Amino acid sequence: MIHNVVRSGLGILALSLILVGCGAPGAALQTPAPNATAETPAPQGTLESPAPHHGTVQGALLIVGGGPRPAEIMDRFIELAGGAGHARIAVVPMASGNPAAAGESLVEEMLGLGAAHAFSLNLTREEALEETAARRLDGVTGVWFSGGVQSRHTAALKDTPVEEKLHQLYRDGAVLGGTSAGAAIMSPLMITGGERRPGGDRPRDEAWITIDRDNVVTSPGFGFLPGAIVDQHFVRRKRHNRLMSLVFEHPDQIGVGIDEATALQVDPDGRWHVVGSSVVVIYDARSAATAPEDVGALGAAGVRMHVLPGGAVFDPGTGQAFLPAS
């Protein structure tokens, strides 16, 4: 196996939100009973829903929230890909406005980090539909998705042999990583960046100031992280309302808000580890009650929230979160 590393606010709700902090190191959090109200004590136990991760996956994900990429994060990517002198990296630059230049820059960065080999997989959709393009990924141990506009990544690769090959690489042990737009594409439901009604019933030229139904524009992502919705630049750009809106509309999905200079590492056992200098915010409404549509405002009761700094761990199968030791 090519990786063995284990290192691992907020909007106003229409109803009530249980804000649950993290336990002490080694102490698991309690999980609320299904359909519990804010007044209902949370019994001990685990969520009945399975971990949003395929047990057959041998690879890892390293999902970066944009902004600066500390050496700790990029060194971790190379290590997960097999280590300096062994990692073989493909960079996917199509989200960039200048993918040729972005690809060249990323290749130089990966080689500078110690990769044994790196190349840019800069493809049009027509090229990605050819089996020969997928075969270019043979032997790759890590794939890095650039920042930019996430829909450019999916427009080029979604439902192509290249996407199928990426899933195969991940299942077989490769690490898939990316930043900003390269983070958004990781979940099945991809946030495009579009908003249908800025300001809601009081329109304003200001983004994400409401918690609202059918307001956040989404499209299918690559689904490397099933059971979750990934948002990025999260704290820095105040995107709490955006992610909460989607989680309340899709309570079976865990909301994952990754801030800048921070990454979420997903290991083969399904556990999530936070790496970097800021935080990952988790919204977990799988055991919450959500307001019916005829109520009007979008809301939920019994939502669990975690604010996880570097070194923290979250287990999506049990809903338990752990802060790092000092």
C-alpha positions as CSV (number, residue, x, y, z in Angstrom):
1,M,0.0,0.0,0.0
2,I,1.4,3.4,-0.9
3,H,0.2,5.3,2.1
4,N,0.2,4.7,5.8
5,V,0.0,8.2,7.2
6,V,-2.6,8.6,9.9
7,R,-2.6,12.3,10.9
8,S,-4.9,12.6,10.6
9,G,-18.8,30.5,12.3
10,L,-21.7,30.3,11.7
11,G,-25.1,30.9,10.2
12,I,-28.5,31.4,12.0
13,L,-31.0,28.7,11.6
14,A,-34.7,29.1,11.2
15,L,-35.5,26.5,13.9
16,S,-32.9,25.3,16.3
17,L,-29.3,24.0,15.8
18,I,-27.5,21.9,18.4
19,L,-23.9,23.2,18.2
20,V,-21.8,20.3,19.5
21,G,-18.1,20.8,20.2
22,C,-15.5,18.2,20.1
23,G,-14.6,15.9,23.0
24,A,-11.4,15.8,24.8
25,P,-8.6,13.8,23.0
26,G,-9.7,10.2,23.0
27,A,-13.3,11.0,24.1
28,A,-16.0,10.3,21.7
29,L,-19.0,12.6,21.2
30,Q,-22.5,11.4,21.8
31,T,-24.8,10.9,18.9
32,P,-28.4,12.2,19.0
33,A,-31.3,9.9,18.5
34,P,-32.9,10.0,15.0
35,N,-35.5,12.8,14.8
36,A,-34.5,14.1,18.1
37,T,-35.6,17.6,19.0
38,A,-33.3,20.2,20.5
39,E,-34.7,19.4,23.9
40,T,-34.2,15.6,23.6
41,P,-31.1,14.3,25.4
42,A,-28.7,12.6,23.1
43,P,-28.2,8.9,24.0
44,Q,-24.9,7.2,23.5
45,G,-24.5,5.1,20.4
46,T,-23.6,5.3,16.8
47,L,-25.4,6.4,13.7
48,E,-27.2,3.6,11.8
49,S,-26.1,5.0,8.4
50,P,-22.9,3.5,7.1
51,A,-19.7,5.5,6.7
52,P,-19.8,7.5,3.5
53,H,-16.9,5.7,2.1
54,H,-16.5,2.5,0.0
55,G,-14.8,-0.3,2.0
56,T,-13.0,-1.5,-1.1
57,V,-11.1,1.7,-1.6
58,Q,-7.4,1.5,-0.9
59,G,-6.5,5.0,-1.9
60,A,-6.6,8.4,0.0
61,L,-8.0,11.8,-0.7
62,L,-6.3,15.1,0.2
63,I,-8.9,17.9,-0.2
64,V,-7.5,21.4,0.2
65,G,-9.8,24.4,0.9
66,G,-7.9,26.8,-1.4
67,G,-5.6,29.7,-0.6
68,P,-2.0,29.0,0.5
69,R,-0.9,25.4,0.5
70,P,1.5,24.9,3.4
71,A,4.4,22.6,3.0
72,E,2.8,20.2,5.5
73,I,0.0,19.6,3.1
74,M,1.9,19.3,-0.1
75,D,4.5,17.0,1.6
76,R,1.7,14.9,2.8
77,F,0.4,14.6,-0.8
78,I,3.7,13.3,-2.0
79,E,4.0,10.9,0.9
80,L,0.6,9.5,0.3
81,A,1.6,9.0,-3.4
82,G,4.5,6.8,-2.4
83,G,7.1,9.3,-1.1
84,A,9.9,11.4,-2.5
85,G,11.7,9.5,-5.3
86,H,8.8,7.2,-5.9
87,A,5.6,9.3,-6.4
88,R,4.3,9.5,-10.0
89,I,2.0,12.4,-10.3
90,A,-0.5,13.5,-12.9
91,V,-1.8,17.1,-12.6
92,V,-5.2,18.0,-14.0
93,P,-5.2,21.7,-14.8
94,M,-8.4,22.3,-16.8
95,A,-10.2,24.3,-14.2
96,S,-7.6,27.1,-14.7
97,G,-8.2,29.9,-17.1
98,N,-4.8,29.1,-18.6
99,P,-4.6,25.3,-18.2
100,A,-1.3,24.9,-20.2
101,A,0.5,27.3,-17.9
102,A,-1.1,26.0,-14.8
103,G,-0.2,22.5,-15.7
104,E,3.4,23.4,-16.3
105,S,3.7,25.2,-13.0
106,L,2.1,22.3,-11.1
107,V,4.4,19.8,-12.7
108,E,7.4,21.9,-11.6
109,E,6.0,22.1,-8.1
110,M,5.5,18.3,-7.9
111,L,9.0,17.6,-9.1
112,G,10.4,20.2,-6.6
113,L,8.5,18.3,-3.8
114,G,10.4,15.1,-4.8
115,A,8.1,13.3,-7.2
116,A,10.0,10.8,-9.4
117,H,7.8,11.8,-12.3
118,A,5.1,14.3,-13.0
119,F,3.1,15.3,-16.1
120,S,0.2,17.5,-17.0
121,L,-3.0,15.8,-18.2
122,N,-4.5,18.8,-20.0
123,L,-7.4,17.4,-22.0
124,T,-10.4,18.6,-24.0
125,R,-13.6,16.6,-23.6
126,E,-13.1,15.0,-27.0
127,E,-9.7,13.8,-25.9
128,A,-11.0,12.5,-22.6
129,L,-13.5,10.4,-24.4
130,E,-10.7,8.4,-26.0
131,E,-9.4,5.3,-24.2
132,T,-5.8,6.4,-25.0
133,A,-6.2,9.4,-22.7
134,A,-7.2,7.1,-19.8
135,R,-4.2,4.9,-20.5
136,R,-1.9,7.9,-19.9
137,L,-2.7,7.4,-16.2
138,D,-1.3,3.9,-16.0
139,G,1.2,3.6,-13.2
140,V,0.2,7.0,-11.6
141,T,0.3,7.0,-7.8
142,G,-1.2,10.5,-7.3
143,V,-3.5,12.9,-9.2
144,W,-3.7,16.6,-8.4
145,F,-6.7,18.8,-9.5
146,S,-6.0,22.5,-10.0
147,G,-8.0,25.4,-8.7
148,G,-10.1,27.6,-11.0
149,V,-13.6,26.9,-12.1
150,Q,-14.8,23.5,-11.0
151,S,-17.3,23.1,-13.8
152,R,-14.4,23.1,-16.3
153,H,-13.0,20.0,-14.6
154,T,-16.3,18.1,-14.9
155,A,-17.2,19.5,-18.3
156,A,-14.0,17.9,-19.6
157,L,-13.9,14.6,-17.7
158,K,-17.4,13.7,-16.3
159,D,-18.7,10.4,-17.7
160,T,-15.5,9.6,-19.7
161,P,-13.0,6.8,-19.7
162,V,-10.6,9.2,-17.9
163,E,-13.1,9.6,-15.0
164,E,-13.5,5.8,-14.8
165,K,-9.7,5.4,-14.7
166,L,-9.5,8.0,-11.9
167,H,-11.9,6.0,-9.8
168,Q,-10.0,2.8,-10.5
169,L,-6.7,4.5,-9.5
170,Y,-8.3,5.6,-6.2
171,R,-9.7,2.1,-5.5
172,D,-6.3,0.6,-6.2
173,G,-4.3,2.8,-3.9
174,A,-3.6,6.2,-5.5
175,V,-4.1,9.5,-3.7
176,L,-6.4,12.0,-5.3
177,G,-5.9,15.6,-4.2
178,G,-6.9,19.1,-5.2
179,T,-7.4,22.6,-4.1
180,S,-10.4,25.1,-4.3
181,A,-12.1,24.0,-7.6
182,G,-10.1,20.8,-7.2
183,A,-11.8,20.3,-3.8
184,A,-15.4,21.0,-5.0
185,I,-15.3,18.2,-7.6
186,M,-14.6,15.6,-4.9
187,S,-18.2,15.1,-3.8
188,P,-21.2,13.6,-5.7
189,L,-23.1,16.9,-5.4
190,M,-20.8,19.7,-6.6
191,I,-21.2,23.3,-5.6
192,T,-20.7,25.3,-8.8
193,G,-20.4,28.8,-7.1
194,G,-23.7,30.0,-8.5
195,E,-26.6,31.5,-6.4
196,R,-30.1,31.8,-7.7
197,R,-31.5,34.5,-5.4
198,P,-28.9,36.6,-3.7
199,G,-30.5,38.2,-0.7
200,G,-33.7,36.1,-1.0
201,D,-36.9,38.1,-0.8
202,R,-34.9,41.2,-0.1
203,P,-32.4,41.1,-3.1
204,R,-28.9,42.4,-2.4
205,D,-25.7,42.4,-4.3
206,E,-24.1,40.3,-1.5
207,A,-23.5,36.6,-1.7
208,W,-24.7,33.9,0.7
209,I,-26.5,36.0,3.3
210,T,-29.5,33.7,3.5
211,I,-30.3,30.1,4.3
212,D,-32.8,29.3,1.6
213,R,-34.3,26.4,-0.4
214,D,-33.2,25.8,-4.0
215,N,-30.8,28.7,-4.0
216,V,-27.4,27.0,-4.2
217,V,-26.6,25.9,-7.7
218,T,-25.1,22.4,-7.9
219,S,-24.2,19.9,-10.6
220,P,-22.8,16.3,-10.5
221,G,-19.2,16.0,-9.2
222,F,-16.9,13.1,-9.5
223,G,-18.1,11.5,-6.2
224,F,-14.8,10.4,-4.8
225,L,-16.1,11.3,-1.4
226,P,-19.7,9.8,-1.3
227,G,-22.0,10.8,1.4
228,A,-20.6,14.3,1.7
229,I,-20.9,17.8,0.2
230,V,-17.5,19.7,0.0
231,D,-17.2,23.5,0.3
232,Q,-14.0,25.4,0.2
233,H,-12.5,28.8,1.2
234,F,-15.0,28.2,3.9
235,V,-14.4,30.4,6.9
236,R,-12.4,33.0,5.0
237,R,-15.2,33.6,2.6
238,K,-18.1,33.1,5.0
239,R,-19.8,30.3,3.2
240,H,-21.6,28.8,6.2
241,N,-25.1,29.7,4.9
242,R,-24.4,28.1,1.6
243,L,-23.3,24.8,3.0
244,M,-26.0,24.7,5.7
245,S,-28.7,25.3,3.0
246,L,-27.5,22.3,1.1
247,V,-27.2,20.1,4.1
248,F,-30.7,20.9,5.3
249,E,-32.0,20.1,1.8
250,H,-29.9,16.9,1.7
251,P,-29.7,15.8,5.3
252,D,-28.2,12.4,4.4
253,Q,-25.1,14.2,3.2
254,I,-22.4,15.5,5.6
255,G,-21.4,19.1,5.0
256,V,-17.7,19.5,4.9
257,G,-16.5,23.2,4.9
258,I,-12.7,23.3,4.4
259,D,-11.0,26.6,5.1
260,E,-8.0,28.0,3.3
261,A,-4.5,26.6,4.0
262,T,-6.2,23.5,5.4
263,A,-6.9,20.0,4.0
264,L,-9.1,17.0,4.8
265,Q,-7.3,13.7,4.4
266,V,-9.6,10.8,3.9
267,D,-7.9,7.4,4.6
268,P,-8.9,3.9,3.4
269,D,-10.6,3.2,6.7
270,G,-13.0,6.1,6.0
271,R,-11.7,8.4,8.8
272,W,-11.2,12.0,8.1
273,H,-8.1,13.8,9.4
274,V,-7.6,17.6,9.4
275,V,-4.2,18.9,8.2
276,G,-3.1,22.5,8.0
277,S,-3.3,25.9,9.8
278,S,-7.1,26.6,10.0
279,V,-10.2,24.4,10.4
280,V,-12.7,22.1,8.8
281,V,-16.3,22.7,9.8
282,I,-18.7,19.7,9.8
283,Y,-22.5,19.9,9.6
284,D,-24.1,16.5,10.3
285,A,-27.9,16.5,9.9
286,R,-28.3,12.7,9.4
287,S,-30.1,12.4,12.7
288,A,-31.8,15.8,12.6
289,A,-35.3,16.9,12.0
290,T,-35.7,19.2,9.0
291,A,-38.5,21.7,8.5
292,P,-41.2,20.7,5.9
293,E,-41.4,22.8,2.8
294,D,-44.8,24.2,3.7
295,V,-43.2,25.9,6.7
296,G,-41.5,28.3,4.3
297,A,-38.1,29.0,5.9
298,L,-35.5,26.3,5.6
299,G,-34.5,25.0,9.0
300,A,-33.4,22.0,11.1
301,A,-33.3,20.8,14.7
302,G,-30.7,18.5,16.2
303,V,-27.9,19.3,13.7
304,R,-24.5,18.4,15.0
305,M,-21.6,20.7,14.2
306,H,-17.8,20.3,14.7
307,V,-15.1,22.8,14.2
308,L,-11.9,20.8,13.7
309,P,-8.4,22.2,13.7
310,G,-5.3,20.5,12.4
311,G,-4.7,17.1,14.0
312,A,-8.5,16.5,14.7
313,V,-10.2,13.3,13.4
314,F,-13.8,12.7,12.4
315,D,-15.4,9.3,11.8
316,P,-18.3,9.7,9.4
317,G,-19.6,6.2,10.2
318,T,-20.2,7.0,13.9
319,G,-20.4,10.7,13.8
320,Q,-17.7,11.0,16.5
321,A,-15.1,13.7,16.4
322,F,-11.8,14.0,18.4
323,L,-9.7,17.0,19.0
324,P,-5.9,16.6,18.8
325,A,-3.8,16.1,21.9
326,S,-1.7,19.0,23.0
